[in-house]
Amino acid sequence: MPRQILTEMKEWAALKKHYGEIKDVTLKSMFESDGRRAGKFTVDCCGLHVDYSKNRITEHTVSLLIGLAEACGLKDEIERMFRGEKINATEGRPVLHTALRNIDGGPVMVDGHDVMPGVRAVLGRMREFSDSVRNGVWKGYTGRPIKNIINIGIGGSDLGPCMVTEALKFYSQRDLRSFFISNVDGTQIVETLQGLDPEETLFIVASKTFTTQETMTNAATARQWIVDALSSDKAVPFHFVALSTNLDEVKKFGISDENKFEFWDWVGGRYSLTSAIGLSIMISIGYDNFISLLKGFQEMDNHFRTAPFEGNIPVILALLGVWYNNFFGCETYAVLPYDQYLHRFPAYLQQGDMESSGKCVDRSGRRVNYQTGPIVWGEPGTNGQHAFYQLMHQGTKLIPADLIGFARSLNETGDHHRKLMANLFAQAEAFAFGRDDAEARAAGVAPDLLPYKVFEGNRPTTVILAERLTPAVLGKLIAMYEHKFFTQGIIWDIYSFDQWGVELGKELAGRILPELGPGGTSDLKHDDSTNRLIDFFRRYQ
Ligand code: G6Q
């Protein structure tokens, strides 16, 4: 039976009414009237300190939002995911990235079969392989140890490994260099290979399907580079490994059984970095750190599965997301990590959220009559402060933001870290409380400039702190957002784990390609604009 339409639920109506009552209440007044507000809206758990008190909510808002989550059956839906039910219905698959980090947990059944022995076996092979590359036992074709690791993949087979490798660079083996090639634009591979020695270079071809145009094109170019440089096809097994669910295609590419690392169709691309897709991460940071990362994920998975909603970090973040997206009408939210190592984190979350929640049809096939996924964007602080924060402070749009920071730096250098964190705290404070007329006057602002130098404030932020950026903390942060996306998908009643829009792109590019090559002609097959664009391109070939 189709679920009741979200906007027809009584819990939705209650929230709508409540929004009307609260929309003009300022954060300033909320803090003034309750000196213990921060304590009421903070969750300290799993080594994370999540302060969501600078959001435009009251305790009543939270309880209404939790009521909505309950009415949407969130508790059961969480269990259905963890139990391996086929909740990715449009692809007919379970969603079990949580099994990948259930390393010391019990069986996880898919079609009557426990997937955990397979998960542990692949992890064991990744360990052997990454150790052998790290300690120089794995040799290239000419007998030289590997120094350069190049992951070739795109989307979920690139963003996760790349983000984590960057985030955990502090823990990396410094004589190994990691590179990521994703774009089919030949510029990326040409520029990446500049100056690299093929004898010391290992390619990891990461593709769930092993048919993705960009990845296969880059892999073929890399293969040619190795074969040309080392003058033999026989060099390929020494310089290529594959990560895939499509073992037949891997074989066709010429990668042998011992050089392939399997994962499974119940691992979604954007949720795959804890599968074999994380091999480049493991080579960079080593097996033990990789396990710490998985344990961080696992701790957050357990928290999400068991914590009551009022103290459940991913649930709280998701409810805030729904609150702003659907009631305040916010179109976007920003992720602002105050840590340079996390510079790819917003881009990673952008995919995770926007592919998962970029849907307009509900799970009963009906066009939704409410907003679903927001636009996600961000940059590390403090860089963003000198770029787009202006609009966040004084523009006409309301942009909720997550500010992420750490009490201790991994690179203590003078007073850099104190300055960094002073900025984080000051920005969150300014977003919330702004600067009113009297404060501006007291700060010496000339009367004619007052309208420009007054800051309304009332801009919501959530501040997420941890002691230090460790592999385990990173695992928790990633899993926290993964489960946030899941929760929002349940409330919006959408399928979070398919991505037909991505598949469309793969199909369309293949259709026009022959028209651009030698002898190709558009033959006026398209609309007038597309025909002309193709003609322009062909004129210069
Ligand atoms: C992720 C998406 C998508 C996918 C890429 C690469 O969830 O499905 O980003 O990861 O299109 O696909 P392959 O791994 O199959 O090459």
Residues whose N, C-alpha, C, O or C-beta is under 5 A from the ligand:
A	BS01	G6Q	I154 G155 G156 S157 A206 S207 K208 T209 F210 T212 T215 G268 G269 R270 Q499 V502
